[in-house]
Amino acid sequence: MFNLPKYKYIFAVSDLVVIFISFFTAFYFSSGQTARSILFLLFDKDLGLVILLFFYSIFFVFIFQTNNLYKINIILTKSLHLTSLIRSLFYGTISVIVFAFLIKYSFILNSRKFLIFFLISSFLLLIIVRFLILPFFYLKFAKSNILKRKAIIIGAGKTGKLLTAKLIVGENFGLSVVGFVDDGKQEGEEIIGGKKNLGKVSDLAAIIKKYYVEEIILAIDNISYKRILEIMDVCNSIGVLVKITSELFNVVPSKLVTEKYSNIPVVNVSPQLNGAVVLIIKRITDFVGSVFGLVILSPLFIIISVLIKLSSKGPVLYKQHRIGKGGRVFNFLKFRSMRVADGEDEGREKDMIEFIKNGNQQNGNSAKIINENRVTWIGKFIRKTSLDELPQLINVIKGEMSLVGPRPCLPYEYENYDEWHKRRVKVLPGCTGVWQVFGRSDVTFQDSVVLDLYYINNMSPWLDLQLIFKTIPVMLLSKGGE
């Protein structure tokens, strides 16, 4: 269990109470009954409803978390705080309506007053609590030991020194830098502001326990990805939060990095506490979204299928073995875009292996080498627009893929992965993902793995929704899809 900052618990509990009170307030104003009669109705006659509203309130807290409302830079930036709050209330209310429809709870469905009063009361109460009361006390106690968390900076170079200097001055973040860990410095050597080097990376576990460290910030550039993941594993096993500010993670789009310390972006790489809940919601969303997509796109499926049949002999769908979650093989579906021929293109396999081995080289179109003579006229179009990928909705329904996740690799690609690359298969592969949206053909293999690992540690319904909507214009503009 990760030792999260105390302020996160305070904000979460206050949100839970505020949302629950808002539900009660909405009942009071929409039902026309007295507060006493409503209390009697809820707690004596309909305890099940009270429990339902309590779980609704917990769900709102989860939505707040996925919208970054428990990150201190968001909380202290009023414009970001307000937009995230409005968005969260909107999504939460829509979810309440959908769930009420599924369980056929008529009061919520038939009472517009209830929903209006809930939105008004929750918004006003949250503004008072989140913008006035809690920030006042947070800023008051952030400099004291009550809210301060002990942190270690790994890397005593330029980045580490700059970050430490800003954290020492900007005490609003509630972090107390204990010292540095750097293999290139002597133990006890002063680095900056009286902060010393506490030892080597190999001694990290012992240093964390000795100084009761609660957060690690990795601020070093001349280090391998493999070494970074080893450090992450050590910290995660102890339950210490890990964040990274490094040129190696600059590939993560700034639009996705929502946490900053004094305008220095940091990437959270610790597993989520609510991972099981995220996976359950993700699976439900995948199934419903894929079924809906198949129904809506069925005319397009029929048109493409007919055109494929007219273009050349062979099946409409192309099946290919791909590596899924846990390294399991499954049949990956695409619309056939090439004339049927024996075997695979050896040139593509050889090129892809070289691309993996030389992971710091840009992809360009190197990993897409194909025999152009085999591509049909309709195949060129559906490949360029990524419409050939649509049958993967069937893979999603079957539970072999997700709408969003790392792209599934071929067996021979998997065989050439380093051990740290194989962390990609810890989750279901996806129809789209971070690097497909923000990088496509312009990222190195190493970068694509980093983006996938970032997604695995930060996945949420909101991030999935962002990536799905951003995939549509990427497809329409045919960016990197050839």
GIQUI-V462114 format. One record per pair of residues at least 12 apart in sequence whose ideal C-beta (glycine too) atoms are under 7 Angstrom apart, sorted by the first residue. I is the first residue (numbers start at 1). J is the second residue. D is the distance in Angstrom with one decimal. If there is no record, write none. Layout:
i,j,d
I,J,D
I,J,D
//
This chain:
i,j,d
1,239,5.6
2,239,5.2
2,241,5.6
2,270,6.1
2,273,6.2
3,214,4.9
3,239,6.1
5,149,5.8
5,174,6.4
6,147,5.5
7,72,6.9
7,138,5.6
7,147,5.8
7,174,6.8
8,70,4.6
10,134,6.8
11,70,5.7
11,134,6.2
12,61,5.4
12,70,6.5
14,129,5.5
14,134,6.4
15,60,6.9
15,61,5.3
15,64,5.7
16,57,5.2
16,58,6.6
16,61,5.4
18,122,6.7
18,125,4.7
18,126,5.7
18,129,5.7
19,57,4.2
19,60,4.6
19,122,6.0
20,53,6.4
20,54,6.3
20,57,4.4
21,125,6.7
22,118,5.5
22,121,4.4
22,122,3.7
22,125,6.0
23,53,4.6
23,56,6.8
23,57,7.0
23,118,6.3
25,117,6.6
25,121,4.2
26,114,4.9
26,117,4.1
26,118,3.8
26,121,6.2
27,114,6.9
29,113,7.0
29,117,4.5
30,111,5.4
30,113,3.8
30,114,4.2
30,117,5.4
56,96,5.9
59,92,7.0
59,95,6.6
60,92,4.6
62,274,6.5
62,277,6.4
63,88,5.0
63,91,5.6
63,92,4.9
64,88,5.1
65,274,6.9
66,460,3.9
66,461,5.8
66,462,4.5
67,84,4.8
67,87,5.9
67,88,4.6
67,462,5.7
68,84,6.0
68,258,4.5
69,84,5.3
69,85,6.5
69,88,6.2
71,258,6.1
71,259,4.9
72,173,6.0
73,259,6.0
73,260,4.7
74,258,6.6
75,135,6.6
76,135,6.8
76,172,6.5
78,131,6.9
81,130,7.0
85,126,6.2
85,130,6.9
89,119,6.4
89,122,6.2
89,123,6.2
93,115,6.4
93,119,6.2
96,108,6.6
139,172,6.3
142,171,6.0
142,172,5.3
142,174,4.6
143,171,4.8
147,174,4.6
148,174,5.4
148,176,4.7
149,174,6.0
149,175,5.6
149,176,6.8
149,214,4.4
149,215,5.6
150,176,5.5
150,178,5.1
150,211,6.1
150,212,5.8
150,213,5.1
150,214,5.5
151,175,4.7
151,176,6.7
151,177,5.5
151,178,6.6
151,213,6.7
151,215,4.3
151,217,6.0
152,178,5.5
152,179,6.3
152,181,5.8
152,198,7.0
152,207,6.8
152,213,5.1
152,216,5.5
153,177,6.2
153,180,5.1
153,217,5.3
153,219,5.5
154,181,4.9
154,201,6.7
154,216,6.3
154,218,4.7
154,219,6.6
154,220,6.0
154,231,6.7
155,182,6.0
155,218,6.6
155,219,4.4
155,220,3.0
156,180,4.4
156,182,3.9
156,185,5.2
156,191,4.6
156,197,6.0
157,220,6.3
159,219,4.3
159,221,6.7
159,245,6.3
159,246,6.9
160,180,6.3
160,219,4.0
160,220,6.8
161,191,6.6
161,192,4.8
163,217,6.6
163,219,5.3
163,245,6.2
163,261,6.6
163,264,5.6
164,177,5.2
164,192,5.6
164,193,6.6
164,195,6.1
165,192,6.3
165,193,6.6
166,261,6.5
166,262,3.7
166,264,6.4
167,261,6.2
168,193,5.2
170,262,4.5
173,261,5.5
175,215,6.8
177,195,5.7
178,211,4.8
178,213,6.3
179,195,5.1
179,196,5.1
179,197,6.6
179,198,4.3
180,195,6.3
180,197,4.8
180,198,6.5
181,198,5.7
181,199,6.1
181,200,7.0
181,201,5.9
181,204,6.0
181,207,6.3
182,197,5.4
183,200,5.0
183,201,5.7
185,197,4.1
187,199,5.1
201,231,6.6
204,231,6.7
204,234,5.6
205,234,5.4
205,238,6.4
208,238,5.7
208,240,5.7
213,240,6.1
214,240,6.3
214,241,6.8
215,240,6.6
215,241,4.6
215,243,6.9
216,235,5.1
216,240,5.6
216,241,7.0
216,242,5.0
217,243,5.1
217,245,6.5
217,266,6.6
218,231,6.4
218,242,6.7
218,244,4.6
218,246,6.3
219,245,5.1
219,246,6.4
220,246,6.1
221,246,5.5
221,247,4.5
221,248,6.3
225,248,6.7
225,420,6.0
225,446,6.4
225,450,6.8
226,418,6.9
226,420,4.9
229,420,5.0
232,269,5.6
236,270,6.2
236,271,6.3
241,270,5.0
242,269,5.1
242,270,5.1
243,266,4.2
243,267,6.5
243,268,5.5
243,269,6.9
244,266,6.6
244,267,4.8
244,269,5.7
245,264,5.7
245,265,6.5
245,266,4.9
249,267,5.0
249,450,6.5
251,443,6.7
251,447,4.3
251,450,5.6
251,451,6.2
252,267,5.5
252,451,6.6
252,454,5.2
253,438,4.6
267,454,6.5
268,457,6.8
268,458,6.3
269,457,5.2
270,457,6.6
271,457,6.0
278,459,6.1
278,460,6.1
281,461,5.5
282,402,6.4
282,464,6.8
285,461,6.4
285,464,6.9
286,396,5.1
286,402,5.2
286,403,5.2
287,397,6.3
289,403,5.7
290,393,4.4
290,396,4.2
290,397,4.8
290,403,6.9
291,397,6.5
293,393,5.2
294,393,5.4
297,390,6.4
301,390,6.8
304,335,5.7
304,382,6.4
304,387,6.5
307,378,4.5
308,335,6.2
308,336,5.7
308,378,6.0
311,376,4.1
311,377,5.9
311,378,4.7
312,339,4.8
312,376,5.1
313,340,6.7
314,336,5.9
314,340,4.0
315,336,6.2
316,335,6.7
316,336,6.3
317,333,5.5
317,335,6.6
317,336,6.5
317,391,5.7
318,334,4.8
318,335,7.0
318,336,4.2
319,331,4.7
319,333,6.2
320,332,4.8
321,411,5.8
322,408,3.8
322,409,6.7
322,410,6.3
323,408,5.8
323,409,5.2
323,411,6.2
323,414,4.6
323,425,6.1
324,400,5.6
324,408,6.1
324,428,6.8
324,429,5.8
325,425,6.0
325,427,6.2
325,428,4.9
326,425,6.2
327,414,7.0
327,425,5.4
329,411,6.7
330,400,4.4
332,395,6.7
332,408,6.0
333,391,4.0
333,392,5.8
333,394,5.6
333,395,5.8
334,388,4.9
334,389,6.2
334,391,5.9
335,382,5.6
335,387,6.9
335,388,4.3
335,390,6.8
335,391,6.0
337,375,6.1
337,376,6.4
337,379,3.0
337,382,5.7
337,383,5.0
337,388,5.1
338,374,4.3
338,375,5.4
338,376,6.6
338,379,5.7
339,374,4.9
339,376,6.3
341,374,6.0
345,369,6.9
345,370,5.8
345,371,5.6
347,369,5.2
348,369,4.7
348,370,6.1
349,412,5.9
351,366,5.5
351,367,6.5
351,369,5.0
352,367,5.3
352,413,5.9
353,412,7.0
353,416,5.2
355,367,5.2
355,445,5.5
356,413,6.3
356,416,4.9
356,417,6.8
356,445,5.5
357,416,6.7
359,444,6.0
359,445,4.0
359,446,4.0
360,444,5.4
360,446,5.7
361,444,6.0
362,442,6.6
362,444,5.5
363,441,5.4
363,443,6.2
363,444,6.6
363,445,6.9
364,441,6.1
365,441,6.0
365,482,6.6
368,482,6.3
383,481,6.7
383,482,6.4
384,478,4.6
384,481,5.6
384,482,5.5
385,475,5.5
385,478,5.6
385,481,6.4
386,475,4.7
386,481,4.6
389,431,6.2
392,431,4.8
396,431,6.7
401,428,5.8
401,429,5.3
401,430,6.3
401,431,6.4
402,428,4.2
402,430,4.8
403,430,6.3
403,431,5.5
403,464,6.6
403,468,6.2
404,430,4.6
404,432,5.9
404,433,6.1
404,464,4.4
404,467,5.1
404,468,6.4
405,427,5.5
405,428,5.4
405,429,5.3
405,430,2.8
405,433,5.9
406,424,4.4
406,427,7.0
406,429,5.6
406,430,6.4
406,433,5.7
406,452,3.9
407,429,6.1
407,430,6.8
407,433,6.0
407,436,6.7
408,429,3.6
421,449,5.4
423,453,5.9
424,449,6.3
424,452,5.0
426,456,6.1
427,456,5.5
432,467,5.9
432,468,6.7
432,471,4.3
433,452,6.4
433,455,6.1
433,467,6.8
434,451,4.3
434,452,6.9
434,454,6.5
434,455,4.9
434,467,6.6
435,448,4.5
435,451,4.1
435,452,6.8
436,471,6.9
437,467,5.4
437,470,4.6
437,471,5.7
437,474,5.8
439,451,6.7
440,474,6.8
440,479,5.5
440,480,2.6
441,480,3.7
442,480,6.7
//
